[in-house]
Amino acid sequence: MQIKSIDPRALKENPDRMRQTKSSPQADALMLATIKTVGIVQPPVVAPEADGGNGYIIDAGHRRVRLAIEAGLEEIEILVADASDDNGAMRSMVENSVREALNPVDQWRGIERLVALGWTEEAIAVALALPVRQIRKLRLLANVLPAMLEQMALGDMPSEQQLRIIAAAGEGEQKEVWKANKPKKGDTAAWWTIANALTKKRMYAKDASFGDDLREAYGIEWAEDLFAPADQDSRYTTNVEGFLGAQHEWMTNNLPKRGAIVDVNSWGQPELPKKASQVYGKPSKSDSAGVYLDRDGKVQTVHYRMPEAAKPKGGIANGADNVVDNDNGSTPKVRPDVTQKGQDMIGDFRTDALHDALGRAPIEDDMLMALLVLAFAGQNVRVDSGAEGGLYGGARFGRHAARLLAEDGRMSFDMETVRVTARAALIDVLSCRRGMSNSGVVSRIAGEAIGADSYLSNMGSEEFLTSLSRQALESVAKDAGLEPGARVRETRSALVTHFGGDANLVHPSARFAPEPTEVFALLKHLDHDNGQQDEVETEALSDDAHAEVGASDVADYDDKPGTLDDHEAAYGIAAE
């Protein structure tokens, strides 16, 4: 490079200059005053004309040259650089970026010029010390309405997501929305409103159940989301109507046995047939399946169960408490002691108490091992293995397994770590909450085993007591030594006051001990497994062994102590 003196009027502007946004009048006035007083402190950078002419083209310093002419200077010093293949495009951009950060619109113009000259996005990112993602984001400006670009050049930029929505819209749509939302002079634009008005719902290929045949039939074309992670299928379409139509036809052609397409409500939840109850656990063969599309357009399946047919009229008993009226066959409605809302609250109370006990109660190692085995029988747990069944949760429990491993991947732990990890895993598995997360009877057995009843919270609140029937409220009042009021509200108010102090209410229905009938299902597994074991052992006996032990010693399973018959007797369960 060399320094020369030249008439500023002889310098030619570079059409590819990076900074094209006009500076403010205040900034120009300040620089003009400086030039008039001390001249140009830093010479503009110029390069010889590429076509072999004798003139110079400005690489950096267009504003300084313009204001020098306005100040009436006859000569200024310039710094002459060697001519470059890109007409000084990269040098101009770097120099301007270092001097004062280019606004995003000028950055984009510079990037597009460099791309046109053969620069790759990766090379530009390295040269400008910017992430490639930022380069790609700026290149979205190529699809933005010029009027919006002027606003963005003032430093008023939308977020990346908003910019992507705006750039994806057509010019006509942008014009219409900008006209309705153009800000007043000096104000910032309402980019959220603008983007929201231009939003087109995307339906993703990863959510599609249909294949290429239906995709072509419904005119669906996939587009790539350039900003999605590279390891994900980011293809999408804005042809929402076509996507949903293809999904619906796929559902119609692939209905499961006893399946039907069901509608969804305004919250995107399936609308089951009247009187149907949703099945949260493993469905039985007699249950029905409802297929529907969720808000993302995914095909979802819900299982439900219809009530059993009503018993014939004529004075037939309908349960232990209610009897069908002989005259009209109607069954009087009796409010349960605890409403459904109350049962939901009890599920929450139990779960909180169980987790508290698992975290703090003293538990012996043998009991801890038993609880871990018990947890695998929970109705919310299924494990992938060679046996039947499927699973949830390999990744979910990875953090527990990680505690037992050293950095080289080998098992490494002490007994205390095992105890802590086992408790944490049990807390993740066992739940009494109603719904899909419910572990069932095993969670109540576990809670009773570790004394979780003592961790139950006070249920003497207005909200819980409201869920109790009059009879249940009066029973609670009598147990607390209170006289029930003439009205339910009076009884409830007295109980809230009583249990608002040191007294603690734990409703009997909330205690952990399960009913014998609830344990019966688990004991059936014992019956089945012991029967299989007897069969194996019997076949293994040799002829000599049979002669030695005698036929009487190979007793029937039902006569063995500790088998299902004994458990049935202990729990008062009559054998079927």
Helices and strands as residue ranges (DSSP letters): E 2-6, G 8-10, H 25-38, E 45-48, E 56-60, H 62-70, E 76-80, H 89-99, H 104-116, H 121-128, H 132-139, G 140-143, H 146-153, H 160-168, H 171-181, H 191-198, E 203-204, G 205-207, H 212-217, E 223-224, E 235-237, H 240-253, E 259-261, E 277-278, E 288-293, E 299-305, E 317-318, E 322-323, H 340-360, H 365-375, H 398-402, H 415-429, H 441-449, G 452-455, H 462-465, H 470-479, H 488-498, G 508-510, H 516-540, H 543-549, G 551-553, G 557-559, H 564-571
